[in-house]
Amino acid sequence: MAGRWRRELSLERPELIASRDELCRSAEAGVRSLHVRLTQMVMDDPRLTRVWNGSPDEDPEVVRQFNLANLVLGHCLPVYTWGEVTDADLLAHMHSLVRGPAFVRYWAASREAKAAPSPDSDEGRLSSIINQAIGQAESDGAQERP
């Protein structure tokens, strides 16, 4: 009898793990959705920048560009984390982003905060890929000038 229960439990375990993973993804998606809504509020009303970040005197156009860059990264991270893209895919996407000076300025301004995650974490690997794309663009002279 105990052997039967053990077999049944061992068969249920993968389903429970899959359910847990799906719940985590749903929770992450909810947090990302809130992040998008909050960022949209700041983009719609630049006066809210005083609450959102530490550069309230920044040009509203620059704040909007930085917020958009932050949203792009906020989209890239779960797509990368969930295995929807490979490192090579993400690097190719980052190459297109780092050609524009606005994203590079955003990354330079936020690099200190982005350096905090462990290099082995998804966030750390994403940061490394972005730094790699920027380094390659600089050495290739591929970045647009402001």
C-alpha positions in Angstrom: 0.0 0.0 0.0 2.8 2.4 0.9 4.5 1.7 -2.4 1.4 2.6 -4.3 1.1 5.9 -2.5 4.7 6.7 -3.1 4.3 6.0 -6.8 1.2 8.2 -7.0 2.9 11.0 -5.1 6.0 10.7 -7.4 3.7 11.0 -10.4 2.0 14.1 -9.0 5.3 15.9 -8.1 6.0 17.1 -11.7 2.5 18.5 -12.0 2.9 20.3 -8.6 6.2 21.7 -9.7 4.8 22.9 -13.0 1.8 24.5 -11.2 4.2 26.3 -8.8 6.3 27.6 -11.7 3.2 28.8 -13.5 2.0 30.6 -10.3 5.5 32.3 -10.1 5.2 33.4 -13.7 1.8 34.8 -13.1 2.9 36.7 -10.1 5.9 38.1 -12.0 3.7 39.1 -14.8 1.4 41.0 -12.4 4.4 42.9 -10.9 5.7 43.7 -14.4 2.2 44.9 -15.3 2.2 47.2 -12.3 5.7 48.5 -13.3 4.4 49.3 -16.8 1.4 51.2 -15.4 3.6 53.2 -12.9 6.1 54.0 -15.7 3.3 55.1 -18.0 2.0 57.4 -15.3 5.4 59.1 -15.1 5.7 59.3 -18.9 2.2 60.9 -19.0 3.0 63.4 -16.2 6.7 64.2 -15.9 6.0 66.0 -12.6 5.7 62.5 -11.0 9.4 62.0 -11.7 10.1 63.6 -8.4 8.6 60.5 -6.7 9.8 57.9 -9.2 13.6 58.6 -9.4 16.4 60.8 -8.1 16.7 63.2 -11.1 13.6 65.4 -10.9 15.4 68.3 -12.7 16.1 66.2 -15.8 14.7 67.3 -19.1 11.2 65.7 -19.5 12.2 64.3 -22.9 15.2 62.5 -21.4 13.0 61.3 -18.5 10.6 59.8 -21.1 13.4 58.2 -23.0 14.9 56.7 -19.8 11.5 55.4 -18.8 11.0 53.8 -22.2 14.4 52.2 -22.0 13.5 50.9 -18.5 10.3 49.4 -19.9 12.2 47.7 -22.7 14.5 46.1 -20.2 11.5 45.3 -18.0 10.2 43.3 -21.0 13.5 41.7 -21.9 14.1 40.3 -18.4 11.1 38.0 -18.1 11.3 36.9 -21.8 15.0 36.0 -21.1 14.3 34.5 -17.7 11.5 32.3 -19.1 13.8 30.9 -21.8 11.9 32.5 -24.7 15.2 33.9 -26.1 18.8 32.7 -26.1 21.8 34.7 -25.1 22.6 35.1 -28.8 19.1 36.4 -29.5 19.2 38.8 -26.7 22.6 40.1 -27.7 21.3 40.7 -31.3 18.4 42.6 -29.9 20.7 44.6 -27.6 22.9 45.5 -30.6 20.0 47.3 -32.2 19.2 49.1 -28.9 22.7 50.3 -28.2 23.0 51.9 -31.6 21.0 54.8 -30.3 22.5 57.2 -27.8 19.4 57.5 -25.6 19.6 53.8 -24.5 23.3 54.1 -23.9 22.8 57.3 -21.8 20.1 55.4 -19.8 22.4 52.5 -19.2 25.2 54.7 -18.1 23.0 56.5 -15.7 21.5 53.3 -14.2 24.6 51.1 -14.5 25.4 51.3 -10.8 21.9 50.0 -9.8 22.0 47.3 -12.5 25.4 46.1 -11.3 24.0 45.0 -7.9 22.6 41.6 -9.0 24.8 38.5 -8.8 26.5 37.9 -12.1 25.0 34.4 -12.1 21.4 35.7 -11.8 19.2 36.4 -14.8 19.5 40.1 -14.1 23.3 39.8 -13.9 23.5 37.9 -17.2 21.2 40.4 -18.8 23.5 43.2 -17.6 26.5 41.4 -18.9 24.9 41.0 -22.4 24.0 44.7 -22.5 27.6 45.6 -21.5 28.9 43.3 -24.2 26.6 44.8 -26.8 27.7 48.3 -25.8 31.4 47.3 -25.9 31.0 45.8 -29.3 29.2 48.8 -30.7 31.8 51.2 -29.3 34.7 49.1 -30.8 32.8 48.9 -34.1 31.9 52.6 -34.0 28.3 51.6 -34.6 26.6 53.9 -32.1 24.8 56.9 -33.4 26.0 60.3 -32.1 23.6 62.4 -30.0 
